Amino acid sequence: MPPHFFEPKQKVNQEVYLEVLSNVVKPWIDTVASGRKYTFQQDSAPAHKAKTVQAWLKET
């Protein structure tokens, strides 16, 4: 995945994380996976566990 940089001291909350998922990660995975199934893995950071993020991941 191409690197993505955040501003110094920027907090990555669920809104910021969801924006990166939808604008950076998902387009990259779609290109690389080319329609094949894949597993997306994340740790238990608060932004990763947020209900809005989990719902988006289920829909996507």
Backbone hydrogen bonds, N-H to C=O, Kabsch-Sander energy under -0.5 kcal/mol:
donor,donor_aa,acceptor,acceptor_aa,energy
10,Q,7,E,-2.3
13,N,11,K,-1.1
17,Y,13,N,-2.9
18,L,14,Q,-2.4
19,E,15,E,-1.9
20,V,16,V,-2.0
21,L,17,Y,-2.7
22,S,18,L,-2.5
23,N,19,E,-2.4
24,V,20,V,-2.3
25,V,20,V,-2.1
26,K,21,L,-3.2
28,W,24,V,-1.6
29,I,25,V,-2.9
30,D,26,K,-2.7
31,T,27,P,-1.7
32,V,28,W,-2.6
33,A,29,I,-3.4
34,S,30,D,-1.2
36,R,33,A,-2.1
40,F,38,Y,-0.5
41,Q,39,T,-0.6
48,H,45,A,-0.9
49,K,45,A,-1.7
50,A,46,P,-0.8
54,Q,50,A,-2.7
55,A,51,K,-2.5
56,W,52,T,-2.0
57,L,53,V,-2.6
58,K,54,Q,-1.9
59,E,55,A,-2.0
60,T,56,W,-1.9
